[in-house]
Amino acid sequence: MAAVELRFPYPHIGLLEVRRPEVRNALDWQAMEAFGAAVEQAHREPALRVLVVTGQGQVFIAGGDLKVLAAYPNEEDGRHLSALMTGSLARLEALPVPTIAALNGPARGGGSEVALACDMRVMAANADLGFVQIRQALIPGWGGGQRLLRLVGYARAMEWLLTGRILTAEEALAVGLANRLAPAGKALEEALALAREIAAHPPQTVRAIKALLRAGTTLPPALAAAEEQRLFPPLWAEDAHLQAVRAFLQQRRGKK
C-alpha cells in the first residue's frame, strides 16, 4: 500500500490520503517524498476543481515519524527535513484550486501544519489540533508557525506555540481554524460534500476567488485590490456569467 495516495472519488475532486494508520499517519522520509509527489500530481491535473487532504483511520496526521527521524539528529538533517515539507506545503498552498483538510481525528505537530496549509478545515467532533512541537524542544518547521499567526493573530499564536495546547474541534471552530464540524467518523464525508458543492460552480470563478483571497494574504492592500480588479473583467464576459444573468432576468420576468 502506498504511503500517500491521490485518487478521484468524484469527478473533478481529488482526495490526497496519508495511508500509514499503523503509525498514526506519521510521516517518515518516504512518506514525505510521496506527499510532495502527490501534491505535484495534483498540480498537473487540469480537471481538478477541489482537493481534499486526509489521513486513513482515526488520526489525521501525527506529524513526523520520530521513531525513524530520531536516527537523523544532525543540523543538516533538520535542514533537509524542514526544506522538504516546507516546500511541499508551500506547493499545496499554491494550488490554484481550493483545498480542504478533513480531520478525522487528532492533528499534532506537523499534522497541524499540514491542516493549516489547506484553505479550509472540516473537523470531526472527536478531532483536535495541537502545535505540540515545544514538547520536543522544537518549533514548527514546515511553515505552520507563520500560517497560525496569520489565522489567529499574534497573542493566540504565541500562547499556543509556547504551551503546546491542544484545541478541541469546538475551540478550533470558535477561533476560525475549523470551517465546519462533523460527527465522529464523518469528517471526510462532510469535506467531500463541501467539495462537491464548490465543484458545482464554474471552475474559472472558483479559481479566481482563491486567487483574490490569496492575494489579500500575500500582497499589500493596494496590490491585492488591483489583482481583484484584474480578475473581474474576464469573468464578466464569460459565458457562465452571461447565461446566469439571462436565467436570472427570465426568472424575474416570469414572476411578474
MARTOR-475128 format. One record per residue (C-alpha): residue number from 1; residue in one letter; x, y, z. Coordinates in nm, 2 decimals. Example, Ala and Ser with C-alpha at 12.3 -4.5 7.8 and 13.67 -1.06 7.14 Angstrom:
<atoms>
[1, 'A', [1.23, -0.45, 0.78]];
[2, 'S', [1.37, -0.11, 0.71]];
</atoms>
This chain:
<atoms>
[1, 'M', [0.00, 0.00, 0.00]];
[2, 'A', [0.13, 0.34, -0.10]];
[3, 'A', [0.22, 0.57, 0.19]];
[4, 'V', [0.03, 0.86, 0.03]];
[5, 'E', [-0.23, 0.83, -0.25]];
[6, 'L', [-0.40, 1.07, -0.47]];
[7, 'R', [-0.73, 0.95, -0.62]];
[8, 'F', [-1.05, 1.09, -0.75]];
[9, 'P', [-1.37, 0.97, -0.57]];
[10, 'Y', [-1.59, 1.21, -0.77]];
[11, 'P', [-1.54, 1.39, -1.09]];
[12, 'H', [-1.31, 1.70, -1.05]];
[13, 'I', [-1.25, 1.62, -0.68]];
[14, 'G', [-0.91, 1.49, -0.57]];
[15, 'L', [-0.85, 1.30, -0.24]];
[16, 'L', [-0.49, 1.31, -0.11]];
[17, 'E', [-0.48, 1.05, 0.17]];
[18, 'V', [-0.19, 0.96, 0.40]];
[19, 'R', [-0.21, 0.59, 0.45]];
[20, 'R', [0.00, 0.49, 0.75]];
[21, 'P', [-0.26, 0.42, 1.01]];
[22, 'E', [-0.03, 0.18, 1.19]];
[23, 'V', [0.18, 0.47, 1.30]];
[24, 'R', [-0.10, 0.73, 1.33]];
[25, 'N', [-0.02, 0.85, 0.98]];
[26, 'A', [0.32, 0.99, 1.10]];
[27, 'L', [0.54, 1.08, 0.81]];
[28, 'D', [0.88, 0.92, 0.76]];
[29, 'W', [1.12, 1.02, 0.47]];
[30, 'Q', [0.95, 0.80, 0.22]];
[31, 'A', [0.60, 0.93, 0.31]];
[32, 'M', [0.72, 1.29, 0.30]];
[33, 'E', [0.86, 1.24, -0.05]];
[34, 'A', [0.53, 1.07, -0.15]];
[35, 'F', [0.33, 1.35, -0.01]];
[36, 'G', [0.52, 1.60, -0.21]];
[37, 'A', [0.49, 1.39, -0.53]];
[38, 'A', [0.11, 1.37, -0.47]];
[39, 'V', [0.09, 1.75, -0.45]];
[40, 'E', [0.28, 1.78, -0.77]];
[41, 'Q', [0.05, 1.53, -0.94]];
[42, 'A', [-0.25, 1.75, -0.82]];
[43, 'H', [-0.08, 2.05, -0.99]];
[44, 'R', [-0.08, 1.85, -1.32]];
[45, 'E', [-0.45, 1.76, -1.31]];
[46, 'P', [-0.63, 2.01, -1.54]];
[47, 'A', [-0.97, 1.88, -1.45]];
[48, 'L', [-0.91, 1.92, -1.07]];
[49, 'R', [-1.15, 2.17, -0.90]];
[50, 'V', [-1.11, 2.08, -0.53]];
[51, 'L', [-0.86, 1.88, -0.33]];
[52, 'V', [-0.94, 1.71, 0.00]];
[53, 'V', [-0.65, 1.61, 0.22]];
[54, 'T', [-0.70, 1.35, 0.49]];
[55, 'G', [-0.54, 1.06, 0.68]];
[56, 'Q', [-0.65, 0.70, 0.68]];
[57, 'G', [-0.81, 0.57, 1.00]];
[58, 'Q', [-0.88, 0.75, 1.33]];
[59, 'V', [-0.59, 1.01, 1.31]];
[60, 'F', [-0.54, 1.29, 1.06]];
[61, 'I', [-0.16, 1.32, 1.07]];
[62, 'A', [0.06, 1.28, 1.38]];
[63, 'G', [0.35, 1.48, 1.23]];
[64, 'G', [0.69, 1.34, 1.16]];
[65, 'D', [0.76, 0.97, 1.24]];
[66, 'L', [1.00, 1.02, 1.53]];
[67, 'K', [1.10, 0.65, 1.55]];
[68, 'V', [1.26, 0.70, 1.21]];
[69, 'L', [1.36, 1.06, 1.22]];
[70, 'A', [1.54, 1.02, 1.56]];
[71, 'A', [1.82, 0.84, 1.37]];
[72, 'Y', [1.90, 1.17, 1.19]];
[73, 'P', [2.00, 1.41, 1.47]];
[74, 'N', [2.23, 1.64, 1.29]];
[75, 'E', [2.16, 2.00, 1.20]];
[76, 'E', [2.19, 1.92, 0.83]];
[77, 'D', [1.92, 1.65, 0.88]];
[78, 'G', [1.69, 1.91, 1.04]];
[79, 'R', [1.76, 2.14, 0.75]];
[80, 'H', [1.66, 1.87, 0.50]];
[81, 'L', [1.35, 1.78, 0.69]];
[82, 'S', [1.23, 2.14, 0.71]];
[83, 'A', [1.31, 2.21, 0.35]];
[84, 'L', [1.13, 1.90, 0.23]];
[85, 'M', [0.80, 1.96, 0.40]];
[86, 'T', [0.81, 2.34, 0.38]];
[87, 'G', [0.84, 2.31, 0.01]];
[88, 'S', [0.56, 2.05, -0.02]];
[89, 'L', [0.32, 2.26, 0.19]];
[90, 'A', [0.40, 2.57, 0.00]];
[91, 'R', [0.31, 2.39, -0.32]];
[92, 'L', [-0.01, 2.26, -0.15]];
[93, 'E', [-0.10, 2.62, -0.06]];
[94, 'A', [-0.02, 2.73, -0.41]];
[95, 'L', [-0.26, 2.50, -0.58]];
[96, 'P', [-0.50, 2.72, -0.79]];
[97, 'V', [-0.80, 2.52, -0.66]];
[98, 'P', [-0.95, 2.52, -0.31]];
[99, 'T', [-0.81, 2.27, -0.06]];
[100, 'I', [-0.99, 2.12, 0.23]];
[101, 'A', [-0.84, 1.93, 0.52]];
[102, 'A', [-1.07, 1.65, 0.66]];
[103, 'L', [-0.96, 1.60, 1.02]];
[104, 'N', [-1.10, 1.26, 1.12]];
[105, 'G', [-0.90, 1.26, 1.44]];
[106, 'P', [-0.60, 1.43, 1.61]];
[107, 'A', [-0.37, 1.65, 1.41]];
[108, 'R', [-0.05, 1.70, 1.61]];
[109, 'G', [0.28, 1.89, 1.54]];
[110, 'G', [0.35, 1.86, 1.17]];
[111, 'G', [0.00, 1.73, 1.12]];
[112, 'S', [-0.14, 2.06, 1.24]];
[113, 'E', [0.10, 2.23, 0.99]];
[114, 'V', [-0.05, 2.02, 0.71]];
[115, 'A', [-0.40, 2.11, 0.81]];
[116, 'L', [-0.32, 2.49, 0.82]];
[117, 'A', [-0.17, 2.47, 0.47]];
[118, 'C', [-0.51, 2.39, 0.34]];
[119, 'D', [-0.76, 2.66, 0.26]];
[120, 'M', [-1.04, 2.51, 0.48]];
[121, 'R', [-1.07, 2.25, 0.76]];
[122, 'V', [-1.36, 2.02, 0.84]];
[123, 'M', [-1.31, 1.85, 1.18]];
[124, 'A', [-1.48, 1.55, 1.33]];
[125, 'A', [-1.62, 1.62, 1.68]];
[126, 'N', [-1.35, 1.40, 1.83]];
[127, 'A', [-1.07, 1.56, 1.63]];
[128, 'D', [-0.82, 1.81, 1.77]];
[129, 'L', [-0.55, 2.04, 1.66]];
[130, 'G', [-0.22, 2.08, 1.85]];
[131, 'F', [0.11, 2.26, 1.78]];
[132, 'V', [0.29, 2.04, 2.03]];
[133, 'Q', [0.64, 2.09, 1.89]];
[134, 'I', [0.76, 2.26, 2.21]];
[135, 'R', [0.72, 1.93, 2.40]];
[136, 'Q', [1.01, 1.80, 2.19]];
[137, 'A', [1.20, 2.13, 2.24]];
[138, 'L', [1.12, 2.23, 1.88]];
[139, 'I', [0.93, 2.50, 1.69]];
[140, 'P', [0.71, 2.44, 1.38]];
[141, 'G', [0.95, 2.37, 1.10]];
[142, 'W', [0.72, 2.34, 0.80]];
[143, 'G', [0.58, 2.69, 0.78]];
[144, 'G', [0.30, 2.63, 1.02]];
[145, 'G', [0.40, 2.90, 1.27]];
[146, 'Q', [0.35, 3.17, 1.01]];
[147, 'R', [0.02, 3.03, 0.90]];
[148, 'L', [-0.10, 3.01, 1.26]];
[149, 'L', [0.00, 3.37, 1.31]];
[150, 'R', [-0.19, 3.48, 1.01]];
[151, 'L', [-0.50, 3.29, 1.10]];
[152, 'V', [-0.54, 3.36, 1.47]];
[153, 'G', [-0.32, 3.66, 1.54]];
[154, 'Y', [0.00, 3.72, 1.74]];
[155, 'A', [-0.12, 3.67, 2.10]];
[156, 'R', [-0.30, 3.34, 2.04]];
[157, 'A', [-0.03, 3.20, 1.83]];
[158, 'M', [0.23, 3.29, 2.09]];
[159, 'E', [0.03, 3.12, 2.37]];
[160, 'W', [-0.04, 2.80, 2.18]];
[161, 'L', [0.32, 2.76, 2.05]];
[162, 'L', [0.47, 2.83, 2.39]];
[163, 'T', [0.23, 2.59, 2.58]];
[164, 'G', [0.17, 2.32, 2.32]];
[165, 'R', [-0.20, 2.35, 2.40]];
[166, 'I', [-0.43, 2.11, 2.21]];
[167, 'L', [-0.75, 2.27, 2.08]];
[168, 'T', [-1.07, 2.07, 2.06]];
[169, 'A', [-1.28, 2.08, 1.75]];
[170, 'E', [-1.52, 2.32, 1.92]];
[171, 'E', [-1.24, 2.55, 2.02]];
[172, 'A', [-1.10, 2.54, 1.67]];
[173, 'L', [-1.44, 2.63, 1.52]];
[174, 'A', [-1.47, 2.92, 1.77]];
[175, 'V', [-1.14, 3.08, 1.66]];
[176, 'G', [-1.19, 3.02, 1.29]];
[177, 'L', [-0.94, 2.74, 1.25]];
[178, 'A', [-1.22, 2.50, 1.15]];
[179, 'N', [-1.49, 2.58, 0.90]];
[180, 'R', [-1.73, 2.30, 0.99]];
[181, 'L', [-1.77, 2.03, 1.25]];
[182, 'A', [-1.89, 1.68, 1.17]];
[183, 'P', [-2.00, 1.38, 1.38]];
[184, 'A', [-1.72, 1.14, 1.48]];
[185, 'G', [-1.63, 0.94, 1.17]];
[186, 'K', [-1.79, 1.17, 0.93]];
[187, 'A', [-1.53, 1.44, 0.86]];
[188, 'L', [-1.43, 1.30, 0.52]];
[189, 'E', [-1.79, 1.27, 0.42]];
[190, 'E', [-1.87, 1.63, 0.52]];
[191, 'A', [-1.55, 1.75, 0.35]];
[192, 'L', [-1.64, 1.57, 0.03]];
[193, 'A', [-1.99, 1.72, 0.04]];
[194, 'L', [-1.84, 2.07, 0.07]];
[195, 'A', [-1.60, 1.99, -0.22]];
[196, 'R', [-1.89, 1.88, -0.44]];
[197, 'E', [-2.08, 2.20, -0.36]];
[198, 'I', [-1.78, 2.41, -0.46]];
[199, 'A', [-1.70, 2.20, -0.77]];
[200, 'A', [-2.05, 2.26, -0.90]];
[201, 'H', [-1.97, 2.62, -0.96]];
[202, 'P', [-1.78, 2.74, -1.28]];
[203, 'P', [-1.41, 2.64, -1.23]];
[204, 'Q', [-1.27, 2.97, -1.36]];
[205, 'T', [-1.48, 3.16, -1.10]];
[206, 'V', [-1.37, 2.93, -0.82]];
[207, 'R', [-1.00, 2.97, -0.91]];
[208, 'A', [-1.04, 3.35, -0.93]];
[209, 'I', [-1.19, 3.36, -0.58]];
[210, 'K', [-0.89, 3.16, -0.44]];
[211, 'A', [-0.65, 3.39, -0.63]];
[212, 'L', [-0.81, 3.71, -0.50]];
[213, 'L', [-0.81, 3.59, -0.14]];
[214, 'R', [-0.45, 3.46, -0.17]];
[215, 'A', [-0.35, 3.80, -0.30]];
[216, 'G', [-0.50, 3.95, 0.01]];
[217, 'T', [-0.28, 3.74, 0.23]];
[218, 'T', [0.04, 3.79, 0.04]];
[219, 'L', [0.03, 4.14, -0.12]];
[220, 'P', [0.00, 4.49, 0.02]];
[221, 'P', [-0.37, 4.61, 0.02]];
[222, 'A', [-0.34, 4.83, -0.29]];
[223, 'L', [-0.18, 4.55, -0.50]];
[224, 'A', [-0.43, 4.29, -0.37]];
[225, 'A', [-0.72, 4.52, -0.47]];
[226, 'A', [-0.55, 4.57, -0.81]];
[227, 'E', [-0.54, 4.19, -0.85]];
[228, 'E', [-0.91, 4.16, -0.77]];
[229, 'Q', [-0.98, 4.43, -1.03]];
[230, 'R', [-0.77, 4.24, -1.29]];
[231, 'L', [-0.96, 3.91, -1.23]];
[232, 'F', [-1.31, 4.06, -1.26]];
[233, 'P', [-1.34, 4.17, -1.63]];
[234, 'P', [-1.27, 3.83, -1.79]];
[235, 'L', [-1.53, 3.67, -1.57]];
[236, 'W', [-1.78, 3.94, -1.66]];
[237, 'A', [-1.75, 3.84, -2.03]];
[238, 'E', [-1.76, 3.46, -1.96]];
[239, 'D', [-2.05, 3.25, -2.10]];
[240, 'A', [-2.11, 3.12, -1.75]];
[241, 'H', [-2.18, 3.48, -1.62]];
[242, 'L', [-2.39, 3.58, -1.93]];
[243, 'Q', [-2.60, 3.26, -1.91]];
[244, 'A', [-2.66, 3.32, -1.53]];
[245, 'V', [-2.77, 3.68, -1.60]];
[246, 'R', [-3.01, 3.57, -1.87]];
[247, 'A', [-3.16, 3.30, -1.65]];
[248, 'F', [-3.20, 3.55, -1.36]];
[249, 'L', [-3.38, 3.80, -1.58]];
[250, 'Q', [-3.60, 3.54, -1.73]];
[251, 'Q', [-3.69, 3.42, -1.38]];
[252, 'R', [-3.78, 3.77, -1.28]];
[253, 'R', [-4.00, 3.83, -1.59]];
[254, 'G', [-4.18, 3.50, -1.51]];
[255, 'K', [-4.27, 3.63, -1.17]];
[256, 'K', [-4.44, 3.94, -1.30]];
</atoms>
